[in-house]
Amino acid sequence: ELFADFRESILPGITHWNHPAFFAYFAITGSQAGVLGELLSGALNLNGMLWRTSPALTELETVALAWLRDALGLPDNLFGIINDTASMNSFYGLAAARQAAGADVRTKGLSGGPVLRVYCSEHAHSSIDKAAIGLGIGLDNVVHIQSDDAYRMRPDALEAAIARDRAAGLRPCAISATLGTTSTGSVDPLPAIGAIAQREGIWLHVDAAYAGPAALCPEYRWLWDGIGYADSIVTNPHKWLFTPVDCAVLYTKRPDVLREAFSLLPPAYLTTSESAINYMDYGLQLGRRFRALKLWLVLEHYGLEHLREVIRGHIGLARRLEEELGKRDDVELMAPRTFGVVVFALKAGDAATEALLQRINASGAAFVSNTKLKGRYCLRVAIGNGATEWRHVERILDSLGAGQ
């Protein structure tokens, strides 16, 4: 009876993120192995706040994140932790940056402290702004740096902003570079940004929530050029590694600072004798789900070569869509395609582009989302579902009708 209620009352109002024609935002594709992991995790119903509360939970998280780190080609000196989303991981990364900046917010609060500044691209994810709100840094102290024609942060503009703030007596706290922006998939010039961060003594946070998994493929390892400068890195297995939401990974080469930001002398009921990682010390949450189980099962079941094939296939589908759109004289491609995101607008104007989006989404044949670039309303197609084939992507072309 409950399942009948679910089918009758819930399913009619669902947007099917697991559908192969879901092209909006970024796909959070489930998979058979991932669903099995969720099922087993739900049945076990564990809480991994301490190593003692479930040793296998902590140990598997450590092992799985080492596997993922090595598979992605990241430096081997990184400590990893799984949290729910990239938004929370960026919050933690900036919290560590605040700690490293010497603002004693931990004990004294914000009153009378230095004015901290965070720098990111004008195309950075909104989670950076939200983290600044939550950390008491404030929206006015998030400096959105201008981008170039490919929607990448301009290092010269970053340097100038830092110099202005230092001259005004403000304290630079963190730089957030994005590798795979939400609007276009563009990649900020990390080597130049990292050199600035090192020279200025500023924490460098790297948001690779979307594009990070592409580095499974050796031909996309260029994504990590300059990653040695990074103090914290975010990537999301629940976006492009077919692990059901939620599963986002934070890596840092300075776990001591992250721990300083959040650890407390535990009360008696949380004091144990084991010399082991207690992941509760590296964030706000005491209770922790067994998210590593589904990630481990996905990696074990599909294997790296198969995962690489699927990611390459998605990029190939996006390339083909870009080529087909480029043949039309009623469409303008609005951004260079780097990975699986294609952004375009109708030459007839914003109203026509928005009407196209509404028509596609109302049809149920596909689901797309929008953004704004250079003041223009754009339609974005993000390909990342494990089951997507060309026949699904072709629905976008079908919605446009005959070429003009």
Buried (B, 14 or more C-beta within 10 A) or exposed (E): EEEEEEEEEEEEEEEEBBBBBBBBBBBBBBBEBBBBBBEEBEEEEBBBBBBBBBEBBBBBBBEBBBBBBEBBBBEEEBBBBBBBBBBBBBBBBBBBBBBBBEBEBBEEEEEEBBBBBBBBBBBBBEBBBBBBEBBBBBEEBBBBBEBBEEBBBBBEBBBEBBEEBEEEEBBBBBBBBBBBBBBBBBBBBBEBBBBBBEEBEBBBBBBBBBBBBBBBBEEBBEBBEBBBBBBBBBBBBBBBBBBBBBBBBBBBBBBEBBBBBBBEEBEEEBEEEEEEBBBBBBBEBEEBBBBBBBBBBBBEBBEBEEBBEBBBBBBEBBBBBBEBBEEBEBBBBBBBBBBBBBBBBBEEEBEEBBEBBEEBBEEEBBBBBBBEBEEEBBBBBBBBBBBBEEEBBBBBBEBBEEEE
